[in-house]
Amino acid sequence: MAALAAGPVILRLALLPWIGIPHPRIHDEFSYLLAADTFASGRVSNPPHPLWKFFETMHVIQQAAYASKYPPGQGLALAIGQAGFGHPWFGVLLSYAAMSAAVFWMLLGWLPPRWALAGSLLLLVRYPTYHYWMESYWGGNVAATGGALVLGSLPRILRGGVWPAALAATGFSVLLASRPYEGFALGFPAGIAIAAYARRIPFLDAARRVLIPGAAVLLVTGSALAAYNWRVTGHPLLPPYVVHERTYSITPSFTFQPLRTGIRFNHQVLRRFHESFLGIYYSQRTWSGFAEKLLDLTEIPRLREDLSETLRSGLSLLLAAALPLVWRDRRMRVPLACLGLTLLAMSLELYHSEHYAAPIAGLRALVTVQGLRHLAAARWLNRKWRRRICRGMSATFLVLVLAGTLGYGVAHAAGLRADSGISVDRPRVIKRLQRQPGPHLVIVRYSASHDVHAEWVWNRAVIDQAAIVWARDMGEAENQKLVRYFSGRRVWLLEPDADPVRLTSYQR
């Protein structure tokens, strides 16, 4: 378990001379980094800024607090890295290590140790160190850890003991704090299985083993999440995500919901960003679009992409081929129910990314390896060949993990892979400003053809104390209010759509 947790982290740290700490580039990443900065500063939320309209941006709410729209789980993991090691990315490393260890622990509850090791290596092949779960700030490591705790606790609860129920409740709490919708879909069948077990044993034993430990953990974590919602939105049962969707989002969260109307935007770039998802909404309300999304959930279309995507597609096809063999195993009915219900719940969502399925990351490995176990136990194979299959599969997974990571480093060192766009331009502008006497106020002015997915206006948790403040251009008259408020700062005009990016002193 220690080797599986530390190995990928050591491999990635060894590549730091060639591949440095990744820069954020996706809107979601900046929102999670805002949450991390808030938590690392010792606060749950930030008060709205007096000039908050200048700082409106994607996936961030400004009223009744200035905060990320996302649940706090990923932000807390990043905050550990920022507060403890000086950079949020180290929180990504720690959460990746936790995921690797938790999945191995989960598999040990269902499989013999050698097969559990094979399943863990399979997970590292599916989500290698060069995957965006390691190379970005919006991956699924936290939710995958929560899902592994829930599923790993199930067989241990059936064998008795107090701690498995507490760990299951802890895992479910992690899911509520990271991917609540998919986490509930996974936790519902698991909860039914635990309740069925509790009914079969004496009440006092059920209370001691299951009810009291699980309820105690859920009471504490549920109260913490309610307190977080209250501090951010003013209501314990109103998550920031809902506030953001009501304020900004034109398209709903699920394909069966109607479009939202009557939303007013203070900036055209925000309107254009949210209107850019209308095509996805209309396409998925057709049978062909819905079928395409189902294929995407199984990752079959990725067969036409690069090697790493093709490999994950092959593992998905292997999972599908293993399902008939696993279904015969009555002990695996509950994991299969968790897998099926989670995929069904995801099919109803409008958007889909790999980290949405993070709660079932370990479950995919479990079902695949269990299918391979049944295949290796086939009567037409003698014992010698069964051993060869097991050892060959494990060796192949290990070689793929090592070769993929080292190949990623070599490609970067040779200049074959490099960051581009905002992930390069924004750090360059920041370095240029840091060489100038500050603090600074940067007014960002976009052209009419600006790419709405390349956003520059992202700020620290405490805007007034930041060395660089990024604000939107709202016209000369409104800009002067901003300049007067930040009267002690050097004011710049940034035109990111110029070629190259233009940064000049701001003039009336």
Secondary structure, DSSP 8 states (H G I E B T S, - for coil): -HHHHHHHHHHHHHTTTTS-S----SHHHHHHHHHHHHHHTT-S-B---TTGGGG--TTEE-SSSBEESS-HHHHHHHHHHHHHHSSTHHHHHHHHHHHHHHHHHHHHHHS-HHHHHHHHHHHHHHS-TTSHHHHSSS-SHHHHHHHHHHHHHHHHHHT--SHHHHHHHHHHHHHHTT-HHHHHHHHHHHHHHHHHHHHHS-HHHHIIIIIHHHHHHHHHHHHHHHHHHHHHHSSTT--HHHHHHHHT-SS-SBTTS--------S-HHHHHHHHTTHHHHHHHTSHHHHHHHHHHHTTGGGGGS-HHHHHHHHHHHHHHHHHHHHHT-GGGHHHHHHHHHHHHHHHTBS---GGGGGGGHHHHHHHHHHHHHHHHT-TTS-HHHHHHHHHHHHHHHHHHHHHHHHHHHHHHHTTSS---THHHHHHHHHHHHHTSSS-EEEEE---TT--TTS------SSGGG-SEEEEE---HHHHHHHHHHTTTSEEEEEETTSSS-EEEE---
